[in-house]
Amino acid sequence: MPDFESEKITVKLTMENGRIIELELEEYIKGVVAAEMPAEFELEALKAQAVAARSYILSRLQGTEKKEVAITTDINMDQAWISKEELLKEWGNLEYWFKISEAVESTKGIFLTYNGKIVTAVYHSASGSITAAARNVWGRKVPYLQPVSSNYEEQSPYNHFVQKYSFREFARKVDSGISSVNDIDILARSPSRRVLKLQVGSQIMTGRELRKRLGLKSTNFRYQIKDNYIKFITTGNGHGVGMSQYGAHGMAKEGYNYLEILKHYYSGVSVKKLNH
C-alpha cells in the first residue's frame, strides 16, 4: 500500500471557480468531515465519517498517479470540503474544529477494504430505517453496499418530510404531458421500500428521476392527492446507500464505537491502515 499520508493530493475548489490547491490527506479529511457531518454529532460517529471519507478518496486514487487526479469539492462528483478558515467564520470558535481534528487524528490512516481493494465508502444523511442496495440505485451490484437496518435514527428530521405541489407546478416539473394529477402510479419498489419505477401520465420514469425533478429528499416516498394538489411524504434523505450519518450518530449514542458502526453499514469489510 503506498504511503499517501506523506504526499499531497490535488483538490479542485468547485465553489471558488475551480481553484486548485494541494493538501495533505489528513488535512483534506478534516475539511470533508466538517462539511459532510454536523460537528455536534457524537465523536464516534465523526470518527466513522472520517474513515468513510478517507476510504472514499483512497478508492478514487488507487491505481492512479495522484498528481493526475484532481479531487473536486462538488458533492455530485466527490465529497464536500470546507476550509478551517471558513468554518471559524461560521462557528466563531475552535471548539468544533478541535472535535473534528480529534476524530480524524485518532483514526489517522485507517481505511476499509473488501477482497483486498479499497472500498468506495459512500454515505448519506438518513436512510429512514433501512439502507439501499447500490444495485437498486446505480444499477451495479457492490457486495459491501447491501441493505442493512438503521435502527437509531430517531433524531433525524427526515423520517417524515412533506413536500406539496400544485397540479400546475407538478406537471411543469415532471414534464410528462400529464393531463390529470391522478395520472401517477407507483409500479415497483425495492426491498428497502424505495420507488424504482413509476408511471406519470404516459411516461415511465425511475424514482431517482422523479426525485431529481421534484427535489424530493428520498426515493422512499408515498403520495396523497387532494383537490388540485399532490403531496409527497418522504422517509430518509439522500441516495440511501452505505452509511447513514444520522444512523451512525444514533449508534454512537447507544455506545457503539466507530469500527462497529462502519462494519454494520459496509458489509464484510476489513480495516487497514496506511504505511507510515
C-alpha positions in Angstrom: 0.0 0.0 0.0 1.5 3.4 -1.0 2.3 6.0 1.7 -0.5 8.5 0.8 0.0 10.3 4.2 3.4 11.7 3.3 2.3 13.2 0.0 -0.2 15.8 -1.0 -3.4 15.4 -3.1 -4.8 17.8 -5.6 -8.1 19.4 -4.7 -10.2 21.5 -7.1 -12.4 24.0 -5.2 -15.7 24.0 -7.2 -17.1 26.9 -5.3 -14.0 29.0 -6.0 -14.1 28.9 -9.8 -12.1 25.7 -9.8 -9.1 27.0 -7.9 -6.5 24.2 -7.4 -4.9 23.6 -4.0 -2.7 20.8 -2.6 -3.4 19.3 0.8 -2.0 16.5 2.9 -4.5 13.7 3.1 -5.4 14.1 6.8 -6.0 17.8 6.5 -8.2 17.2 3.5 -10.2 14.7 5.5 -10.8 17.2 8.3 -12.4 19.6 5.8 -14.5 16.8 4.4 -15.8 15.7 7.9 -16.5 19.3 8.8 -18.5 19.8 5.6 -20.3 16.5 5.4 -21.4 15.7 9.0 -22.8 18.1 11.7 -20.0 18.7 14.2 -22.4 18.3 17.1 -22.7 14.6 16.3 -21.2 12.1 18.6 -17.4 11.7 18.4 -17.6 8.0 17.4 -19.9 9.0 14.5 -17.4 11.6 13.4 -14.7 9.0 13.5 -16.8 6.7 11.3 -17.3 9.6 8.9 -13.5 10.2 8.8 -12.8 6.6 7.9 -15.6 6.6 5.3 -14.3 9.8 3.8 -10.7 8.5 3.8 -11.7 5.2 2.2 -13.7 7.1 -0.5 -10.8 9.3 -1.5 -8.3 6.5 -1.4 -10.6 4.4 -3.6 -10.6 7.3 -6.1 -6.8 7.4 -6.1 -5.9 3.7 -6.1 -4.2 2.6 -9.2 -3.5 6.2 -10.4 -0.8 8.7 -10.1 -2.2 11.2 -7.5 -0.9 14.2 -9.4 -3.2 13.2 -12.4 -6.4 13.2 -10.3 -8.0 16.4 -9.2 -10.5 15.7 -6.4 -13.3 18.1 -6.6 -15.4 19.6 -3.8 -18.6 19.1 -5.9 -20.9 16.8 -3.9 -22.3 15.4 -7.2 -18.9 14.1 -8.1 -16.8 13.7 -4.9 -17.1 14.9 -1.3 -17.9 18.3 0.1 -15.0 20.2 1.7 -14.6 23.4 3.7 -11.5 25.2 4.9 -10.7 25.8 8.6 -10.9 29.5 8.0 -14.4 29.3 6.6 -15.6 27.1 9.5 -14.2 29.6 12.0 -16.2 32.3 10.3 -19.3 30.2 10.6 -18.7 28.9 14.2 -16.9 31.8 15.7 -14.7 29.5 17.9 -12.4 26.5 17.7 -14.4 24.0 19.8 -15.9 22.1 16.9 -12.6 22.2 14.9 -10.8 20.6 17.8 -13.5 17.9 17.9 -13.3 17.2 14.2 -9.5 17.1 14.4 -9.6 14.6 17.2 -11.9 12.4 15.1 -9.6 12.5 12.2 -6.3 12.2 14.0 -7.5 9.4 16.2 -8.3 7.4 13.1 -5.2 8.5 11.1 -4.5 6.4 8.1 -7.4 3.9 8.7 -9.5 2.8 5.7 -11.7 0.0 4.6 -11.1 -2.8 2.1 -13.2 -5.6 0.5 -11.3 -8.5 -1.0 -8.1 -6.5 -0.9 -9.5 -3.5 -2.7 -10.2 -0.1 -1.1 -14.0 0.3 -0.8 -15.9 3.3 -2.2 -17.4 4.1 1.1 -20.4 6.2 0.1 -22.7 7.6 2.7 -25.9 9.7 3.0 -27.7 11.8 5.6 -30.5 9.5 6.7 -31.9 6.1 5.5 -35.3 6.1 7.2 -34.6 2.7 9.0 -33.1 0.7 6.2 -30.3 1.5 3.7 -30.5 0.8 -0.1 -28.5 -1.6 -2.3 -26.1 0.0 -4.7 -27.6 -2.2 -7.4 -31.1 -0.6 -7.0 -29.7 2.9 -7.0 -26.8 2.9 -9.6 -27.5 -0.3 -11.4 -24.4 -2.2 -10.4 -24.0 -4.8 -7.6 -21.5 -3.9 -4.9 -21.1 -6.6 -2.3 -20.4 -4.3 0.6 -23.2 -1.9 -0.2 -26.2 -4.0 0.6 -29.4 -3.1 2.5 -28.9 -3.1 6.3 -31.2 -1.9 9.1 -30.6 1.5 10.5 -32.4 1.4 13.8 -31.2 4.5 15.6 -32.4 7.4 13.5 -34.9 8.9 16.0 -33.2 12.3 15.9 -33.4 12.6 12.1 -35.6 15.4 10.9 -36.2 13.4 7.7 -38.3 10.5 9.0 -41.5 12.2 7.8 -40.8 15.0 5.4 -43.7 16.6 3.4 -43.4 18.4 0.1 -46.5 19.8 -1.6 -47.1 20.8 -5.2 -50.0 22.3 -7.1 -51.1 20.3 -10.2 -49.6 23.0 -12.5 -46.3 23.0 -10.7 -46.1 19.3 -10.6 -46.9 19.0 -14.3 -44.3 21.6 -15.2 -41.6 19.9 -13.1 -42.2 16.4 -14.4 -42.7 17.5 -18.0 -44.6 14.3 -18.9 -47.6 15.5 -20.8 -49.7 14.6 -17.8 -53.4 15.6 -18.1 -54.5 15.0 -14.5 -52.9 14.9 -11.1 -54.4 11.4 -10.8 -52.2 10.1 -13.6 -49.5 8.8 -11.4 -48.9 5.2 -10.3 -46.0 3.5 -8.5 -45.1 0.4 -10.4 -42.1 -1.1 -8.4 -40.3 -0.7 -5.1 -37.0 -2.1 -3.9 -36.7 -4.3 -0.9 -35.8 -1.2 1.1 -39.2 0.4 0.1 -37.7 2.9 -2.3 -39.5 3.6 -5.6 -37.8 2.0 -8.5 -40.3 2.7 -11.3 -43.5 4.7 -11.7 -45.8 5.9 -14.4 -46.6 9.6 -14.6 -49.1 10.3 -17.4 -47.8 8.4 -20.4 -44.2 8.4 -19.2 -42.4 5.6 -17.3 -39.6 7.0 -15.1 -37.5 5.9 -12.3 -37.9 7.0 -8.7 -34.5 8.7 -9.0 -35.7 10.7 -12.0 -38.8 11.9 -10.2 -36.8 12.7 -7.0 -34.4 14.9 -9.1 -37.2 16.7 -11.0 -39.1 17.5 -7.8 -36.2 17.9 -5.4 -37.5 15.2 -3.1 -35.4 14.2 -0.1 -35.6 10.5 -0.9 -37.0 7.9 -3.3 -38.7 6.3 -0.3 -41.9 8.2 -0.8 -45.7 7.9 -0.9 -48.1 10.5 -2.2 -51.6 11.8 -1.5 -53.8 13.7 -3.9 -56.4 16.2 -2.7 -58.2 18.8 -4.8 -55.5 20.1 -7.3 -52.6 19.3 -5.1 -50.2 16.4 -4.7 -48.3 15.8 -1.5 -45.2 13.7 -1.3 -44.3 12.2 2.1 -40.6 11.0 2.1 -38.6 9.0 4.5 -34.9 9.5 4.7 -32.6 12.0 3.0 -30.1 11.1 0.2 -29.5 8.1 -2.1 -29.6 5.8 0.9 -26.5 3.7 0.0 -23.8 2.9 2.6 -23.5 4.6 5.9 -26.4 6.6 7.3 -25.0 9.6 9.1 -28.0 10.0 11.4 -27.8 6.3 12.0 -24.2 6.5 12.8 -24.9 9.3 15.3 -27.7 7.2 16.9 -25.5 4.1 17.1 -22.7 6.2 18.8 -25.2 7.5 21.3 -26.1 3.8 22.1 -22.5 3.1 22.8 -21.2 1.6 19.5 -17.7 2.6 18.5 -16.7 3.8 15.1 -15.5 0.4 13.8 -18.7 -1.3 14.9 -20.7 1.4 13.1 -18.6 1.0 9.9 -18.8 -2.8 9.9 -22.6 -2.5 10.3 -23.1 -0.3 7.3 -20.4 -1.7 5.0 -21.0 -5.5 4.8 -17.9 -7.8 5.0 -15.2 -5.1 5.0 -11.8 -5.3 6.6 -9.9 -2.5 8.4 -6.5 -1.5 7.1 -4.0 1.3 7.9 -1.7 3.2 5.6 2.0 2.7 5.7 4.0 5.1 7.8 
